Amino acid sequence: MNKLLGLMICTVSLAACLSNDQEESFKVNHWSIDEPMVELAQPIRVLHIADIHHDGTEQGKVVLEEIFGRALELSPDLITLGGDYTGLDGLDTEAVRPFIVRQLDRLALTAPTYLILGNHEHWTEADAWLREFRNSDLQVIEGRSELMRVKGHNVCIRGTGDAFTGNLKQVTFSTDCLGVNITVTHDPLGVQSASERGVYLASHTHCSQIDLPLIPAFWTPTDASEDYWCGYGAFGNKQWITSAGVGISVIPIRIGTQAAIELVEIY
């Protein structure tokens, strides 16, 4: 059985590599979310980008250019960055961290851009990442919330960190947050364990990265229930999107899943 499964993975992954050779590095998923507590004259467009896993290669640089180009095309009102900007070890991360932050900093030219850290940032000197980000025009939202006006409406955004590394920070919205509430978290366990209403944006799972028919996913790094692993979900007054992310981790292939960024229209 193990040999058969291995053969299936090798065969399907080869076919996937051949068929995707000319495609873009990721797709853009479009989501429309009805926020029943708020009446909006125009939808608020949020671009969620996560799990870039920049690897320091020339192809990795191309992907960062594609991200910036798509952000320009899509013209979001807000951009959220959900963590795991690289998956390299500590020494290699030291070399690429300034470059990654410079490239992501350009996103702030297109829309206010808020970020949290993922597990890989916590594994590679979170304080160094925070110092680098705070010297940019990107806004660290982890562990705090912020109230702003977007298209004439109150929008509250907060960042609750990463449950996978034990850095989930429970941040409550202020009593002034009566409009659109947006929560950015890394591991979707941060969605499942929250109770406040609003729209949640998560990542980390890569949508299991390998999803074969009739075979349970063998790698989904979260303690969240399966309903939270990938795509759209809703429970009570919460709605969420868990992104497949841009990059890959552990196993250098995707099968049955596709790299993506998420354009979420809240109306």
N, C-alpha and C positions, 0 to 999 in steps of 0.2 A: 504493500500500500504506500509506504514512504517513497519507494522508487517511482511508483506511478505518479504520485503527487509531484515529485521533483521533476519528472519528465513533462508533466502538464505545465508547471510553472515556467520551465525553460522554453518550451515550445510557444506558449502564449506570450511570454515576455519578448521573445525574438520577433514574433509577428507584430507585437505592439510597437517595438522599436522601429521596425521597417515601415509600418503604416503611419507613424507619427513623425517621421523624419522631417517632413516639410511643414509641419504644423507649428503654431505659436507655442511658446513655453507653457502657457496657461490659458484657460478660458475665463470669461467674465460671466458669472451667474447673476441673473437679474431676479430680484425678489420684491414683491409688493406686500407690505404689512399694514393692515388696518389697525390703527391705534384707537380703540373705541372710546377712550376717555377724553380725546382731544379732537376738535374739528379744525382741519388744516385747509387753508385756501389753496395751497400748493404743496405737493409732497416734499418732504425733506430727504435729500439724497445722501446716503452715507456709504462711503467706499471702505470696505473692511479688507485689510491685507494682512496675511499672517503666515508663519512658518516658511519664511523665505529660504532659510538654510543656505545662505550664500557660502560657497565652498572655495572662494579665492581663485577660481579658474576664469579663463576668458569667457566661457559660456555663462558662468555666474554673473559676470559683468553685463553680458547681453541681457540677462533676465532683469537685472536692476534697471537697465535702460527701458526695457519693455514696460515695467511697472510704472515708471514715470510717464512714458508715452501714453499709456492707457488712462492714467489719472488725468492728463491733460484733455484727452478726448472725452472722457465721461463727465467732466465738470461737476464733481460732487460738491455738496455744501459742507461736508465734514469728511475727514479721513481718519480711520482708526487703524492702528498697527498692533497686532495681537501677540507679538513675541516670537522667539526663536528666529533671530535674524541671521544666525549662522549655527552650524552644528559641529564646528571644528573643536579641537581640544584647546586647552588654555593657552599654550604657546602660539599656536597658529591663530587663535582668536586675537591675541595681542597685535598681530601683524595686520589683520584685516579690519579690526573694529573701527578705526578712524575713517577708512574708506567707506564702510557700510553706512556709517552715520552721515557722512557727507552726501552720499547718494540719496539716502532717505530724506535728508534735510530739504532737498529740492521739492518734495511733496508739499511742504508748507507754502510754496509759491502758488499752488493751485487751490488750496483750501486749508483751514485750520486743521492741524494734524495732531492727534492725541495717541499716546502709546502706553503700553505696559510691557513688562518683562515676561519672558517665557522660561521654561526650565533650563534651556541652554545658557541663558544669561545668568541665571542663578548658579549654574555650574562653572561659569567662567568669569568670576569677579563681578557680581552685580553692581557693586559700588563704582567700578570703573566704567561700566556701561552707563550708569546714571550720570556720572560726571560728564561723559562725552555727549550724552543726549541733552543735558542741561546747558551745554555750550552751543547748542544749535537753536533753530527756531521751532523745533519739535517740542510738544508739551507733554511732560510726563504726568499722566493722570492716575497712575497706580497709587492706591491708598488714599485717594481723595476724590471729591466730586466738584464739579464746576457748573455754574448756571450761566447760560448765554442766550442771546437772541439770534434766531435763524429765521429769515423770511417773515419777520414780525411775530414769531412765536417763541415762547420760552422752551428751551431745551436744556435738560440736565444730563451731564455725562459723568460717569464715575468709572474707576478702574479697580478691580478686586484681585488682581494678581494671579498667581498660579498655585492651584491646589496640589499639583503633582509633586512639587518640591516642598510642600508645607508652607507656602508663602501666600496663601489665600488671605486677603485682608478684607474683613467685613466692613464695608463703608456704607453708611446710611445716607440716603438722599435727604437734603434739607427740607424743611416744611414749605419752602418757597417753590419746590419742584412740583408744580401742578400741571405742567405741560407734557412734552415728550421726554420720557426717561430712557436713557441708553446706558447699558452696562457693558464694559469690555472686560473679559476675563480670558485666561489662557485655557486651562483644562476645563472642559464642560461640566465637571463636577461642581465648579463654581456657579454654574447656572442652576443645576439640580438642587443645590443646598441653599439657594437664595429664595426669599419670599416676596420681595418687593415687585410691584408691577413694572412693566415696561418691556423694552426690546433688549435682548441679550446677544452679544456677539462673542463667539468662542472659536477655538481651533484645536491645535495640539494632536488630535487623533489621526490626521491625514485621511480621514474617512476609512481608516484601517489600511489604506495604501494598496493592499492586495485583497481583492474581493472576488473570489471564484464562485461560480454557481454551485449551489448545493453543499458547499463546504464552509463551515463557520470561520469567521475571521480569526486568524491565529495571532494577530498583533494589533491590539487597540489599547494604547497606554493610558487608561483612565479607569477610575472606579465608578464613573457615572453609568447609569443604566443605558441600555442600547438605544433608547429613544433619543438620547442626547449625542450620539456619536457622530452624526453626519446630517447636514442639511437643515430643513425647517422643522420646528416642533412647537407645540403650544401646550400649556397646562395652566388652568386657572387664568390669572391675569398676566402671565408671562408668555412671551413669544421669543423664540431664539433661532439663530442661524449658527451652525457649527461648520466652519469652512474646512474643505480638504487641504487648503494651503497651497503655497506655490512650490515648495521644495519637497525633498524626500529625506527619509531618515532610516538608519539601521540597515535596511535592504535597499540597494540603489535602483529600484524599479517600482513602477506602478502597474498594476493589472486590475482592470475592472473599475478603476477610479481615475479621475482626471484632476490635474492641478488646476487651481482656480483662485480668483479673487471674487469678492461678493459686492455687488451694487444693490443696496437695500433702499427702497423707496418707502418711506413711512408716510401714510396719508390718513 
